[in-house]
Amino acid sequence: MTPDPASAAFAAQHGDTLAAPVLHLINETARGLKAQVPTARLETQAYLFSQRPPTGMAVEDNVVITYAPILATMARSLWSGMNANFGEGTQLDGWRELTSEILIWDYGYAFNDMFFLCADYWSHAETLQRAAQSDAIKGYQLESSWALAGNENAALKGWLLGKIMWDPAQDVDDLILQHCKGYYGAGAGPIIHQLLRRVADDGEASSYRMGCVTSSTLMTPYLDWRTVRDAQALLGEAAALAAGDPTHAAHVTELQMAIDHWTIIHRVTYQTESATAGEPWSIDHGSLVDRQVANWNATGRQSWRYRHGGLNTLQALYDLQGQRVAPALPPELADVAADDYQLYEDGVLAQGERAVDALASDHLAAIMPGQTSWLVQLKLSNLPSEGRWKVQFRVRMDLVDGADLDQLHFELGCYPKLPTDTTPGFSTVEHYPLSDFASGDYVTVTAFGDWTYETTGRYIYLTGLSAATIRRIYVDLAWAIRV
């Protein structure tokens, strides 16, 4: 968000937050509204750039502030761990000092991914319990899927929060166990409760910030091979116990589809890591896909996200994953300790399509045409949460015959742009000549400067600048090396 000069100046006078000019506008409008309709109220959001409250201002008494912490991690309540700044830090508590009319807008699913296993089954209820202790917080809502039928554990979250709203003093764990017994059956319910508790505990113990823009194509630290392998075993037990009741069996199948999806997507990684740990886990890709086909035919689902076509269909995604092999480690990482680098597969980077590429380290690559809209990105929220990191990409190009190799037709940049006046050594974008990619083989491209974890939404992007010279760009991997 780039404000006009007057708004920027006003923000600087009131805590250097863009919530200040927004609130100034809303207050002025609210006063006019009150003169015309005395009982009406006006709502505005404290969201992203307006999330941090201003100083030296008041909120009109007919204004409702909707606090929407979209960058918080769903794996913890708003008042714990890495979310502390959203709750008791400078944000929500700051708004409570300005107004007693606050609504919390929370997030309880991963956008565009019905199979993402959120480690959030306890955290939202704990947020609601804490919110209920504040007279300033008048309401709470949890955004769930509007387009993804059967979004993972939506039934549990809706039922649980309804119970807590009636009586915030109830024990969350007891309520979740009660739901599991009713939803999955008396026999299978405790097993599913155990599975969900395992996912939630792993998520809370991890430093991973589980945001609602996360996808199952991203390897999340809390869903490692041991957790997913054990989940498969627990679901086998639960399915056997629920088999006598069609409704309970169907509910177990819903969760089985999510676990199978993760296993299919990350098969190669799970097999590699389990073998390295001395506990090899052999995963039959074909059998798992067959089970998914049967289950999605029975449930009427055809996709893993609400978009249509291409890799948005389950079959196309799984067919592609079946081509993946264990990637060779880039030579740049050969002598780097495992704790000092983070590897990112093409599935994490691709905002558009992916394709089989025999030259890629794992035989798959993120792809985009020669002139595009930043369809390959590495979000800074995907970096490790501590330290400074050098970021590199493996890129190759299919160039048009006769292309001028001296032209700067490949761009690496970041968006939103960096504040170059306060970040010495950083540029906002760099351009590369096509001669760097003339061989058609993969080359390593280094992002300028050092990078740190951010929850601002900023990302590093790659893009071509001319469809007349570049047919297609392939991106195999990215990695971050601690500096």
C-alpha positions in Angstrom: 0.0 0.0 0.0 1.6 3.3 -1.1 -0.2 6.3 0.5 -0.5 9.8 -1.0 1.8 12.4 0.6 -0.9 13.9 2.8 -2.0 10.5 4.1 1.7 9.5 4.7 2.3 12.7 6.7 -0.9 12.1 8.8 0.2 8.6 9.5 3.6 9.7 10.6 2.0 12.0 13.2 -0.1 9.2 14.7 2.1 6.3 15.3 3.4 5.8 11.7 0.5 3.5 10.8 -1.8 3.8 7.8 -4.7 3.0 10.2 -4.6 6.7 11.1 -5.8 8.2 7.8 -8.3 5.4 7.4 -9.7 6.0 10.8 -9.8 9.8 10.1 -11.9 9.2 7.1 -14.2 6.7 8.9 -14.7 9.0 11.9 -15.7 11.9 9.6 -18.1 9.7 7.8 -19.5 8.3 11.0 -20.2 11.7 12.4 -22.2 12.6 9.2 -24.0 9.2 9.4 -24.9 9.8 13.1 -26.5 13.2 12.2 -28.7 11.5 9.6 -29.3 8.1 11.2 -28.6 8.3 15.0 -28.9 4.5 15.6 -26.8 3.4 12.7 -23.2 2.1 13.0 -20.3 2.1 10.6 -17.8 -0.8 10.3 -14.2 -0.7 9.1 -11.4 -3.2 9.2 -8.1 -3.2 11.0 -6.4 -5.4 8.3 -2.9 -5.7 6.8 -1.7 -2.1 6.4 -4.3 -0.7 8.8 -3.9 -3.5 11.5 -1.7 -1.5 13.9 -3.7 1.1 15.8 -2.9 4.8 15.6 -1.9 7.0 18.5 -3.4 10.3 19.6 -6.8 9.5 18.0 -10.2 8.3 19.2 -12.8 6.1 17.6 -16.3 7.4 17.2 -18.8 5.5 19.3 -20.8 4.5 16.3 -17.8 2.8 14.6 -17.1 -0.9 14.9 -13.5 -2.1 14.3 -13.2 -5.5 12.7 -9.7 -6.8 13.7 -8.6 -9.3 11.0 -5.2 -10.8 11.7 -4.7 -12.6 8.4 -0.9 -12.9 8.9 -1.2 -14.6 12.3 -0.5 -18.4 12.5 -3.6 -20.5 12.9 -1.7 -23.0 15.0 -1.8 -20.8 18.1 -4.4 -18.6 19.7 -4.1 -14.8 19.2 -2.7 -14.5 22.7 0.2 -17.1 22.6 3.6 -17.8 21.2 4.5 -16.1 17.9 1.0 -14.5 17.8 1.6 -12.5 21.0 2.1 -9.3 19.0 -1.4 -9.7 17.4 -3.1 -10.1 20.8 -1.3 -8.6 23.8 1.3 -6.7 21.8 0.8 -3.5 19.8 -2.3 -4.5 17.9 -5.5 -5.9 19.4 -4.8 -4.5 22.9 -4.0 -1.2 21.3 -7.4 -1.1 19.6 -9.1 -2.0 23.0 -7.6 1.2 24.4 -9.4 3.2 21.6 -12.8 1.5 21.4 -15.1 -0.9 23.1 -16.7 -2.0 19.8 -14.4 -4.7 18.3 -15.2 -7.7 16.3 -12.5 -10.4 15.7 -12.4 -11.9 12.2 -10.3 -15.0 12.4 -9.2 -17.5 9.7 -9.8 -21.3 9.9 -8.8 -22.8 6.6 -6.2 -22.6 3.8 -7.4 -20.6 0.8 -7.6 -22.7 -2.3 -6.9 -26.0 -0.6 -9.6 -28.3 0.8 -7.0 -30.9 1.9 -4.7 -28.7 3.9 -4.3 -30.2 7.4 -4.6 -27.2 9.7 -3.0 -27.6 13.1 -5.7 -25.3 14.5 -8.3 -27.5 16.1 -7.8 -26.1 19.6 -6.4 -22.7 18.9 -9.5 -20.9 17.6 -11.5 -22.0 20.6 -8.8 -20.7 22.9 -8.8 -17.4 21.1 -12.6 -17.1 21.5 -12.3 -18.0 25.2 -9.8 -15.2 25.8 -11.8 -12.8 23.7 -14.9 -13.5 25.8 -13.1 -12.1 28.9 -12.9 -8.7 27.3 -15.9 -6.3 27.4 -14.4 -4.4 24.4 -14.6 -7.5 22.1 -18.3 -7.8 21.1 -18.1 -10.6 18.5 -16.0 -13.3 16.9 -16.2 -15.0 13.5 -14.1 -17.7 11.9 -13.8 -17.5 8.1 -14.1 -20.9 6.6 -14.4 -22.2 3.0 -17.0 -20.6 0.8 -16.2 -22.6 -2.3 -14.6 -25.9 -1.1 -17.2 -28.4 -0.2 -16.2 -30.5 2.8 -13.3 -28.3 3.8 -11.1 -30.2 6.2 -12.7 -30.4 9.6 -15.0 -27.5 9.0 -17.8 -29.5 10.9 -15.6 -29.7 14.0 -14.7 -26.1 14.0 -18.2 -24.8 13.5 -19.6 -27.1 16.2 -16.8 -26.4 18.7 -17.0 -22.6 18.4 -20.8 -22.7 18.7 -20.4 -24.6 22.0 -17.8 -22.1 23.3 -20.0 -19.2 22.5 -22.7 -20.6 24.7 -20.3 -21.2 27.5 -16.7 -20.0 27.2 -15.7 -21.9 30.4 -16.0 -25.3 28.8 -13.0 -27.5 28.4 -11.9 -27.4 24.7 -10.3 -30.8 24.7 -13.4 -32.5 26.2 -15.6 -30.8 23.6 -13.3 -32.0 20.7 -13.4 -35.5 22.0 -17.2 -35.3 22.4 -17.5 -34.1 18.7 -15.2 -36.9 17.5 -17.2 -39.6 19.2 -20.4 -38.2 17.7 -19.0 -37.5 14.3 -16.9 -40.6 13.8 -18.5 -43.1 16.2 -17.8 -44.2 19.7 -15.0 -46.5 18.6 -13.3 -44.4 16.0 -13.8 -41.0 17.7 -11.0 -41.3 20.3 -8.6 -42.5 17.6 -9.4 -39.4 15.5 -9.1 -37.2 18.5 -5.6 -38.7 19.1 -4.7 -38.0 15.5 -5.9 -34.4 15.6 -4.1 -33.8 18.9 -0.8 -35.1 17.3 -1.1 -32.7 14.4 -2.0 -29.8 16.8 0.9 -30.6 19.2 3.4 -30.8 16.3 2.1 -27.5 14.8 2.4 -25.7 18.2 5.9 -27.1 18.7 7.0 -26.0 15.3 8.3 -22.5 14.5 6.3 -22.7 11.2 3.8 -19.8 10.7 0.7 -21.6 9.4 -1.1 -18.9 7.5 -4.4 -19.2 5.5 -2.5 -18.8 2.3 -0.5 -22.0 2.9 -1.0 -25.0 0.6 -0.6 -28.8 0.8 2.1 -28.4 -1.9 4.3 -26.8 0.7 6.3 -29.1 3.0 5.2 -28.0 6.4 7.5 -28.9 9.3 4.8 -30.3 11.5 3.5 -32.8 8.9 6.7 -34.7 8.7 7.0 -38.3 7.5 6.5 -39.8 11.0 3.3 -37.8 11.7 1.8 -38.7 8.3 2.8 -42.4 8.6 1.3 -42.6 12.0 -1.8 -40.8 10.8 -2.2 -43.5 8.1 -2.1 -46.2 10.7 -4.5 -44.5 13.0 -7.0 -43.9 10.2 -6.8 -47.6 9.3 -7.9 -48.4 12.8 -10.6 -45.8 12.8 -12.0 -47.0 9.4 -12.3 -50.5 10.7 -14.2 -49.4 13.8 -16.5 -47.1 11.8 -17.3 -49.6 9.0 -20.6 -50.7 10.5 -22.2 -47.2 10.3 -22.3 -45.6 6.8 -22.4 -42.0 8.2 -19.4 -42.5 10.5 -17.5 -44.4 7.8 -18.1 -41.5 5.3 -16.7 -39.0 7.9 -13.6 -41.1 8.4 -13.2 -41.2 4.6 -13.2 -37.3 4.6 -10.2 -37.2 6.8 -8.6 -40.2 5.0 -8.7 -38.2 1.8 -6.7 -35.4 3.4 -4.0 -37.7 4.7 -3.8 -39.6 1.4 -3.5 -36.3 -0.4 -0.5 -35.3 1.7 1.1 -38.7 1.3 0.7 -38.6 -2.5 2.0 -35.0 -2.8 5.1 -35.6 -0.5 5.7 -39.3 -1.3 9.3 -38.8 -2.5 10.3 -36.6 0.4 8.7 -38.9 3.0 10.5 -42.0 1.5 13.8 -40.2 1.3 13.7 -38.8 4.9 12.4 -42.1 6.4 15.2 -44.0 4.7 17.8 -41.5 6.0 16.4 -42.0 9.5 16.8 -45.8 9.2 13.0 -46.4 9.1 12.2 -46.8 5.4 8.6 -46.2 4.5 7.6 -47.6 1.1 4.6 -45.7 -0.3 2.7 -47.2 -3.2 1.8 -44.2 -5.3 -0.6 -46.1 -7.6 -2.6 -47.7 -4.8 -3.0 -44.4 -3.0 -4.2 -42.6 -6.1 -6.6 -45.5 -6.8 -8.1 -45.1 -3.3 -8.4 -41.3 -3.8 -10.2 -41.9 -7.1 -12.7 -44.2 -5.5 -13.2 -41.8 -2.6 -13.6 -38.7 -4.7 -16.0 -40.5 -7.0 -18.0 -41.5 -3.9 -18.0 -37.9 -2.5 -18.4 -36.1 -5.8 -15.2 -34.1 -5.4 -13.0 -33.5 -8.4 -10.5 -30.9 -7.3 -8.3 -29.9 -4.4 -9.0 -26.2 -4.7 -11.8 -24.2 -6.1 -10.1 -23.2 -9.4 -10.8 -25.3 -12.4 -8.7 -27.0 -15.1 -5.1 -27.9 -15.4 -3.4 -29.0 -12.2 -6.4 -27.9 -10.1 -7.9 -31.3 -10.9 -6.8 -34.1 -8.6 -6.1 -36.5 -11.4 -3.8 -34.1 -13.2 -1.9 -33.2 -10.0 -1.4 -36.8 -9.0 -0.3 -37.9 -12.4 2.3 -35.2 -12.3 3.5 -36.2 -8.8 3.9 -39.7 -10.0 6.7 -38.5 -12.3 8.7 -37.0 -9.4 11.9 -38.6 -8.3 14.2 -37.7 -5.3 15.9 -34.5 -6.3 19.7 -34.3 -6.4 21.0 -31.7 -3.9 22.3 -28.6 -5.7 26.1 -28.3 -5.6 25.7 -25.0 -3.8 24.4 -27.0 -0.8 26.9 -29.9 -0.8 29.0 -28.5 2.1 26.2 -26.7 3.9 24.9 -28.2 7.2 21.3 -29.3 7.0 20.2 -26.7 9.6 21.7 -23.9 7.6 19.6 -24.3 4.4 16.0 -24.7 3.4 15.0 -26.3 0.1 11.9 -25.3 -1.8 10.3 -27.6 -4.4 8.6 -26.3 -7.6 5.2 -26.9 -6.0 6.0 -24.2 -3.5 7.1 -21.7 -6.1 4.5 -22.2 -8.8 1.7 -19.7 -8.8 0.6 -21.1 -12.2 1.5 -24.4 -13.8 4.0 -27.2 -13.4 5.3 -29.7 -15.9 7.5 -32.7 -16.4 11.1 -31.7 -17.2 13.8 -34.3 -17.6 16.5 -31.7 -16.9 15.0 -30.7 -13.5 16.5 -32.3 -10.4 13.3 -34.1 -9.5 12.0 -34.2 -13.1 9.3 -31.5 -12.3 9.5 -27.8 -12.8 7.4 -24.7 -12.3 6.8 -23.2 -15.7 5.6 -19.8 -17.2 5.6 -18.2 -20.6 8.3 -15.7 -21.7 6.2 -12.7 -20.6 4.0 -13.2 -17.6 2.7 -11.9 -14.3 5.2 -13.2 -11.7 3.9 -16.8 -11.7 6.9 -18.0 -9.8 7.3 -16.6 -6.4 9.1 -17.3 -3.1 7.1 -15.7 -0.2 9.3 -14.3 2.5 6.9 -15.9 5.0 8.3 -19.3 3.7 11.8 -18.5 4.9 12.9 -19.8 8.3 11.7 -17.5 11.1 15.2 -16.7 12.4 18.4 -15.5 10.7 19.4 -13.9 7.5 19.4 -15.9 4.2 20.8 -15.9 0.7 18.1 -17.0 -1.8 18.9 -18.8 -5.0 16.9 -20.3 -7.9 17.6 -22.9 -10.5 16.3 -21.5 -13.8 16.5 -22.5 -17.5 14.8 -21.1 -20.6 13.6 -22.2 -24.0 14.6 -19.3 -26.2 13.2 -18.3 -29.6 15.7 -18.9 -32.5 17.6 -15.8 -33.3 16.8 -14.1 -30.0 19.2 -11.2 -29.2 21.2 -12.7 -26.3 22.4 -9.3 -25.1 18.9 -8.1 -24.3 17.9 -7.9 -20.6 14.7 -9.9 -20.8 14.7 -11.7 -17.5 13.8 -10.0 -14.2 14.2 -10.9 -10.6 12.5 -8.6 -8.1 10.5 -8.3 -5.0 7.0 -7.1 -4.3 6.1 -4.9 -2.5 9.2 -3.0 -3.3 11.9 -2.7 -0.7 12.5 0.6 1.0 15.9 1.1 -0.7 16.6 4.3 1.2 16.6 2.4 4.5 18.1 -0.9 3.2 21.6 -0.2 1.8 22.8 -2.6 -0.8 19.3 -3.6 -1.9 17.8 -2.8 -5.3 14.1 -3.4 -6.0 14.8 -5.4 -9.3 17.6 -6.8 -11.3 17.7 -7.8 -15.0 19.7 -10.5 -16.7 20.8 -10.9 -20.3 19.5 -13.9 -22.2 23.1 -15.0 -22.8 23.1 -16.3 -19.2 20.5 -18.9 -20.3 21.6 -19.6 -23.9 22.8 -23.2 -23.2 19.2 -24.3 -22.3 20.6 -26.0 -19.1 19.7 -24.9 -15.6 21.7 -22.1 -14.1 21.7 -20.7 -10.6 20.4 -17.1 -10.1 21.0 -15.3 -6.8 18.5 -12.9 -5.4 20.2 -9.6 -4.5 21.2 -9.0 -0.8 20.2 -11.0 2.2 16.7 -11.8 3.2 14.8 -12.3 6.5 11.4 -13.9 7.4 8.5 -11.5 6.9 4.7 -11.7 7.4 4.1 -8.6 5.3 3.1 -10.5 2.2 6.3 -9.6 0.4 7.8 -12.1 -2.1 10.7 -12.6 -4.4 9.5 -13.1 -8.0 11.0 -14.2 -11.3 9.5 -13.2 -14.7 10.3 -12.9 -18.3 9.9 -9.6 -20.1 9.3 -10.6 -23.7 7.3 -13.4 -25.3 9.0 -12.6 -28.6 12.4 -13.9 -27.3 11.4 -16.5 -24.6 9.1 -19.3 -25.3 9.0 -20.7 -21.7 10.9 -20.3 -18.4 11.5 -23.4 -16.1 12.2 -23.1 -12.4 13.4 -26.3 -10.8 14.2 -25.4 -7.2 14.9 -22.6 -4.8 16.8 -22.6 -1.6 17.8 -20.3 1.2 21.3 -20.5 2.8 22.0 -19.0 6.2 24.5 -16.1 6.1 
